[in-house]
């Protein structure tokens, strides 16, 4: 869906609540014939303590909504957010605004998987998500930054007043502008204008982070300090482009090899580097040039098969463009892989099919538990009580999404944030970018992000952009050890090891 400092988190029972009178909201809101927005309660604030290796840190947690208004001043939508703020912050303490991707995904993934004071482990009895139980997060990012986790319209508990209004939020530009406005409202309402402001996004949320950063600067006159992208989409052509794109195939290839090594228990970073060198030289040349013949063909196809775990005849049949068949064929007969983490095979529910028909075992499997776990946490710990369903992954939003003026097809392929990063780095001298990936993610492979970063001008990118890699897939942070590593890398990126 994306470290060594040791911390233990203790979340106290709700200490006190600060609620707006319900009548105030009713007077300000636009007519809502469905009554849906009436299900959203007033904001509520609780107090708790984060226990870190640096000592205890008291903080406030607020669960609430922000009103977005149209040109007529009427409320068009309410954005749900959860904020964690240190009670006694040090000077220049940063604040990070986080969201997931999809489009159509709520922030519970990053919230309960990576940065929040509670995490949902997928191990033991809850390995498949059937028995979710939250525990303290020993590596909450609250140790070095305040956090505001935001659900875009149509996800989580964020809703528009009606379907027509909702459609006006489902697009690259509209989404970025609405989130920038929500961030600006939070900043203005909470007195954090002087704090360094960072954006954190996962998957499409990484793409979103760059767009929101520009919208913040250009439309809200707020200059962001940096962005952190977890398993991001950066170039649509490498994810949604034609199947037989030699460059896209070469950039994905090391992740295919990394996943195969994980399945065999032979993973090494040296092995990944060998795969990178092969992909950048012999492999991409074989894909571009006319079909190899004789001994040369035997050598190249044998090597691809050995490195990926695919049968040689499948490599020959596809002429080396193996990305499309990998999930169905690489794991062996009767098994299938998830593009989100191709290192873990699961039984194929449709072994007779020639293509992958399964629901994704990660996205449609155990990670769905994030939704119900967050709803229970918000109700029982944060005190945000609502009968509205928490929408973890809204597929309708995804289907209706407008990319570059259109839906799907060429509009998705041309989606890019490369120029956005150039513009941000060029006009904000202190702006920094951190990109992180799991090696075995073949959906948004790390090679594609490396390509984008490597092709930024050195004059603006040197020492200001970085790529960090971890064992695992798209949501590598479900592994405690890898989440801990990213915690250390993130703390270093923010430039403070203190828990205050």
Secondary structure, DSSP 8 states (H G I E B T S, - for coil): ------EEEE-----------HHHHHHHS---TT-GGGGS---EEEEEEEEETTEEEEEEEEEEEEEEE-TTS-EEEEEEEEEEEETT--TT-EEEEEE--TTTB-THHHIIIIISSEEE---GGGTTSSS--EEE-TT-GGGTEEEEEEE-TTSBT-EESSHHHHHTT-BHHHHHHHHHHHHHHHHHHHT-TTS-EEEEEETHHHHHHHHHHHHHHHHS-----EEEEES---BHHHHHS-TT-HHHHHHHHHHHHHHHHHHHT---HHHHHHHHHHIIIIIHHHHHSS---HHHHHHHHHHHHHHH---HHHHHHHTT--HHHHHHHTT-TTEEEETTEEEEEEE-TTTTSSS--S--TTTTTGGGHHHHHHHHHIIIII-----S--BSB-HHHHHH-BSSSSSSHHHHHT-B-HHHHHHHHHH-TT-EEEEEEETT--SS-HHHHHHHHHTS-HHHHTTTEEEEEESSSTTGGGSHHHHHHHHHHHHHHHT-----
